[in-house]
Amino acid sequence: MSTPPTGVRLFFYANLSSNIPPRTSMADYSVLMENEGRIHVVEVLDEMVKHKGLGVINTATLLEGTKVGDEVLVGQKYLTIMPPRLQELISGMARRAQTISSKDAGFIITKLGVGPGDTVLEAGLGSGGLSLHLAKVMGNSGHLVTAEPREEHASVGLVNLGRASKCFEEFPSHTHLEGLVEDVVPDMEFDCVILDMPSHKAAIEACTPKMKFGARLACYAPTTSQLELCWKTCESAGLTVEWAGELMERQWGVTSKGGMRPVNGPFGHTAFLLFAQKR
């Protein structure tokens, strides 16, 4: 990969070509679930550390000799040790910025065709919710490049990716660039580009030349005016818009008298999506 622009801070912490030890589940982190389903992702350390919702505990002592499926007692709470799978890491992730939902993440991955061996650019990183989904499907042979201008958001996202790198059996190489993607996009070719930001125009124009022929770009836009600007900018940049719209989610549950009905709560609109291909 070429040298990034002067002044850009670059993090490269999961280069699988280096001699790093193989990952083993629960070697560094453990997932604990309360009876009502609340998830805690805790680092296994031989020292007393405060954990939100659990208090001050020595997790190495607490978990010594245990395995997945066992129960441990913390204060007055019985916690079940769960396997550190994607859904558990999503439920227990550290949060700051709003995350892309699993509903949208799955659709994005499918429409872009993300898989092993791909080089994917994601801007911005935020809390890393989408990044966890991407890392899970890319495997050891992929390369995930993330960009985020806000250090307070990136610090949280990198924590979540660091957890995943220890919990997933396979994890892609990961490069993080600090800054606006239009300022820091590296001189390399991408199979997929994902843009989640307040303004997409400059990012689309900067990233399109870095896309391989046949590569796809996804825009995540909160408003219809942003969606329209994404569409027009993609066309001006020479991309072919394949799909634009929204995904709706509606949860159902069993009623007290039998039968099923929609669960009370907000209807499942999150944002607008657009997909375009370089042809």
C-alpha positions as CSV (number, residue, x, y, z in Angstrom):
1,M,0.0,0.0,0.0
2,S,1.3,3.5,-0.8
3,T,2.2,6.0,1.9
4,P,-0.8,8.0,3.1
5,P,-0.8,11.8,2.8
6,T,1.4,13.8,5.2
7,G,-0.2,14.3,8.6
8,V,-2.5,11.3,8.3
9,R,-2.4,8.9,11.3
10,L,-2.5,5.3,10.1
11,F,-3.2,2.2,12.3
12,F,-2.4,-1.2,11.0
13,Y,-3.0,-3.8,13.7
14,A,-4.1,-7.0,12.1
15,N,-1.6,-7.8,9.3
16,L,-2.0,-11.5,8.9
17,S,1.3,-11.8,6.9
18,S,3.2,-11.1,10.2
19,N,4.0,-13.7,12.8
20,I,1.0,-13.2,15.2
21,P,-0.2,-16.1,17.3
22,P,-3.3,-17.9,16.1
23,R,-6.6,-16.7,17.5
24,T,-8.5,-18.8,20.0
25,S,-12.0,-18.1,21.2
26,M,-12.2,-16.6,24.7
27,A,-8.4,-16.2,24.9
28,D,-8.6,-12.5,25.6
29,Y,-12.4,-11.7,25.8
30,S,-15.4,-13.5,27.2
31,V,-19.1,-12.9,26.6
32,L,-21.4,-13.0,29.7
33,M,-25.2,-12.9,29.4
34,E,-27.6,-11.9,32.2
35,N,-30.8,-13.9,32.6
36,E,-32.8,-11.2,30.8
37,G,-30.5,-11.3,27.9
38,R,-28.2,-8.3,28.5
39,I,-24.7,-8.9,27.1
40,H,-21.3,-8.0,28.6
41,V,-18.1,-8.4,26.6
42,V,-15.3,-8.4,29.1
43,E,-11.6,-8.6,28.8
44,V,-10.0,-11.5,30.7
45,L,-7.5,-9.8,33.0
46,D,-5.8,-11.0,36.2
47,E,-6.6,-7.8,38.1
48,M,-9.5,-6.0,39.6
49,V,-11.3,-3.9,36.9
50,K,-14.6,-2.0,37.0
51,H,-17.1,-3.3,34.4
52,K,-20.2,-1.3,33.7
53,G,-23.2,-3.1,35.1
54,L,-21.1,-5.7,36.8
55,G,-19.0,-3.8,39.3
56,V,-15.3,-4.4,40.1
57,I,-14.2,-8.0,39.3
58,N,-11.1,-10.0,38.4
59,T,-12.3,-11.7,35.3
60,A,-9.4,-14.1,35.1
61,T,-10.2,-15.5,38.6
62,L,-14.0,-15.5,37.8
63,L,-13.6,-17.5,34.6
64,E,-10.8,-19.8,35.7
65,G,-11.7,-23.4,34.8
66,T,-15.0,-22.5,33.1
67,K,-16.3,-23.1,29.6
68,V,-19.0,-21.9,27.3
69,G,-22.4,-22.7,28.8
70,D,-21.3,-22.5,32.4
71,E,-22.8,-20.0,34.9
72,V,-20.8,-17.7,37.1
73,L,-22.0,-15.5,40.0
74,V,-21.1,-11.8,40.0
75,G,-22.6,-10.1,43.1
76,Q,-26.3,-11.3,43.0
77,K,-26.3,-11.9,39.2
78,Y,-25.9,-15.3,37.6
79,L,-24.3,-14.9,34.2
80,T,-24.0,-17.5,31.4
81,I,-20.8,-17.7,29.5
82,M,-21.7,-17.4,25.8
83,P,-19.7,-18.1,22.6
84,P,-18.2,-14.9,21.3
85,R,-20.2,-14.8,18.0
86,L,-21.1,-11.8,15.8
87,Q,-24.5,-11.2,17.4
88,E,-23.1,-11.3,20.9
89,L,-20.3,-8.8,20.0
90,I,-22.8,-6.5,18.4
91,S,-25.1,-6.6,21.4
92,G,-22.3,-5.9,23.8
93,M,-20.2,-3.5,21.7
94,A,-18.9,-0.2,23.0
95,R,-21.0,2.6,21.5
96,R,-20.7,6.3,20.8
97,A,-21.9,7.0,17.2
98,Q,-25.1,5.5,15.9
99,T,-24.4,2.1,14.3
100,I,-25.7,0.7,11.1
101,S,-28.3,-2.0,12.0
102,S,-27.8,-5.7,11.2
103,K,-30.8,-5.3,8.9
104,D,-29.0,-2.8,6.7
105,A,-25.5,-4.4,7.2
106,G,-26.7,-7.8,5.8
107,F,-28.3,-6.1,2.8
108,I,-25.2,-4.0,2.1
109,I,-22.9,-7.0,2.3
110,T,-25.2,-9.0,-0.1
111,K,-25.7,-6.2,-2.6
112,L,-21.9,-5.4,-2.7
113,G,-21.0,-9.1,-2.8
114,V,-18.4,-8.8,0.0
115,G,-16.5,-12.0,0.6
116,P,-13.1,-13.6,1.3
117,G,-10.1,-11.9,-0.4
118,D,-11.9,-8.6,-1.0
119,T,-10.4,-5.2,-0.3
120,V,-13.1,-3.0,1.2
121,L,-13.1,0.7,2.0
122,E,-15.5,1.8,4.8
123,A,-15.9,5.5,5.6
124,G,-16.7,6.5,8.3
125,L,-16.0,3.9,10.9
126,G,-18.2,5.3,13.7
127,S,-18.6,2.7,16.5
128,G,-17.7,-0.1,14.1
129,G,-21.0,-2.0,13.9
130,L,-20.8,-2.5,10.1
131,S,-17.1,-3.2,10.3
132,L,-17.8,-6.2,12.6
133,H,-20.2,-7.6,10.0
134,L,-17.7,-7.0,7.2
135,A,-14.8,-8.6,9.1
136,K,-16.9,-11.7,9.8
137,V,-17.5,-12.4,6.1
138,M,-14.1,-11.3,4.8
139,G,-12.0,-13.8,6.7
140,N,-8.2,-13.9,6.9
141,S,-7.7,-13.2,3.2
142,G,-9.6,-9.9,3.1
143,H,-8.3,-6.4,3.7
144,L,-10.6,-3.9,5.5
145,V,-9.6,-0.2,5.2
146,T,-11.6,2.2,7.5
147,A,-11.5,6.0,7.6
148,E,-13.0,8.2,10.3
149,P,-12.3,12.0,10.9
150,R,-13.6,12.0,14.5
151,E,-11.0,10.5,16.9
152,E,-13.6,10.2,19.6
153,H,-15.7,7.9,17.4
154,A,-12.7,6.0,15.9
155,S,-11.4,5.2,19.3
156,V,-14.6,3.3,20.1
157,G,-14.8,1.6,16.7
158,L,-11.2,0.4,17.0
159,V,-12.0,-1.1,20.5
160,N,-14.8,-3.1,19.0
161,L,-12.7,-4.3,16.0
162,G,-9.9,-5.2,18.4
163,R,-12.3,-7.4,20.4
164,A,-13.5,-9.1,17.2
165,S,-9.9,-9.7,16.1
166,K,-9.5,-11.8,19.2
167,C,-12.9,-13.6,19.1
168,F,-13.4,-14.4,15.5
169,E,-11.6,-17.5,14.2
170,E,-10.7,-15.5,11.1
171,F,-10.2,-11.8,10.8
172,P,-9.1,-9.6,7.8
173,S,-6.0,-7.4,7.7
174,H,-7.2,-4.0,8.9
175,T,-5.9,-0.5,8.1
176,H,-7.4,2.5,9.7
177,L,-6.9,6.1,8.4
178,E,-7.7,9.1,10.5
179,G,-9.3,11.9,8.5
180,L,-11.9,12.6,5.8
181,V,-11.9,9.8,3.2
182,E,-11.5,12.3,0.4
183,D,-8.3,13.5,2.0
184,V,-6.8,10.1,3.0
185,V,-8.0,7.5,0.5
186,P,-5.0,5.4,-0.3
187,D,-3.6,4.7,-3.7
188,M,-5.0,1.2,-4.0
189,E,-7.8,-0.6,-5.8
190,F,-11.0,-1.5,-4.0
191,D,-13.6,-4.3,-4.6
192,C,-16.2,-2.4,-2.6
193,V,-16.6,1.1,-1.1
194,I,-19.1,2.0,1.7
195,L,-19.8,5.6,2.6
196,D,-21.7,6.6,5.8
197,M,-21.3,10.3,6.4
198,P,-23.2,13.6,6.4
199,S,-22.0,14.6,2.9
200,H,-21.2,12.1,0.3
201,K,-20.3,14.1,-2.8
202,A,-16.6,14.7,-2.2
203,A,-16.1,11.1,-1.0
204,I,-17.8,9.6,-4.1
205,E,-15.6,11.7,-6.4
206,A,-12.4,10.8,-4.6
207,C,-13.2,7.0,-4.2
208,T,-14.5,6.3,-7.7
209,P,-11.1,6.3,-9.4
210,K,-9.9,3.8,-6.8
211,M,-12.6,1.3,-7.5
212,K,-11.8,-1.8,-9.7
213,F,-13.8,-2.3,-12.8
214,G,-17.0,-4.0,-11.7
215,A,-16.6,-2.8,-8.1
216,R,-19.6,-1.5,-6.3
217,L,-20.2,1.5,-4.0
218,A,-22.8,1.8,-1.2
219,C,-24.1,5.1,0.2
220,Y,-25.9,5.2,3.6
221,A,-28.0,8.4,3.7
222,P,-30.3,9.6,6.5
223,T,-32.4,11.9,4.2
224,T,-34.0,11.8,0.7
225,S,-32.1,15.0,-0.2
226,Q,-28.8,13.3,0.6
227,L,-30.0,10.2,-1.4
228,E,-30.7,12.3,-4.4
229,L,-27.3,14.0,-4.3
230,C,-25.6,10.6,-4.0
231,W,-27.5,9.5,-7.1
232,K,-26.6,12.5,-9.2
233,T,-22.9,12.4,-8.0
234,C,-22.6,8.7,-8.8
235,E,-23.9,9.3,-12.3
236,S,-21.6,12.3,-12.8
237,A,-18.6,10.2,-11.6
238,G,-19.4,7.6,-14.3
239,L,-21.0,5.0,-12.0
240,T,-24.3,3.1,-12.8
241,V,-26.9,3.3,-10.1
242,E,-28.3,-0.1,-9.6
243,W,-30.7,0.4,-6.6
244,A,-31.8,3.0,-4.2
245,G,-34.4,2.8,-1.4
246,E,-35.0,1.8,2.2
247,L,-35.5,-1.4,4.1
248,M,-38.4,-1.7,6.6
249,E,-38.3,-4.0,9.6
250,R,-41.3,-5.0,11.6
251,Q,-41.0,-7.4,14.6
252,W,-43.9,-9.7,15.5
253,G,-44.7,-11.5,18.8
254,V,-47.1,-14.0,20.4
255,T,-50.2,-12.4,22.0
256,S,-51.5,-13.4,25.5
257,K,-54.6,-14.9,24.0
258,G,-52.8,-16.7,21.2
259,G,-52.0,-15.7,17.7
260,M,-49.4,-13.3,16.5
261,R,-49.3,-9.5,16.1
262,P,-46.8,-6.7,15.5
263,V,-44.7,-5.8,18.5
264,N,-45.3,-2.2,19.8
265,G,-42.5,0.1,18.9
266,P,-41.1,2.3,16.2
267,F,-41.5,1.1,12.6
268,G,-38.2,-0.1,11.3
269,H,-36.9,2.7,9.0
270,T,-33.3,3.5,9.6
271,A,-31.8,5.3,6.6
272,F,-31.8,5.3,2.8
273,L,-29.4,3.2,0.8
274,L,-27.9,3.5,-2.7
275,F,-25.8,1.0,-4.7
276,A,-23.8,1.9,-7.8
277,Q,-21.4,-0.1,-10.0
278,K,-18.3,0.9,-11.9
279,R,-18.7,-0.4,-15.5
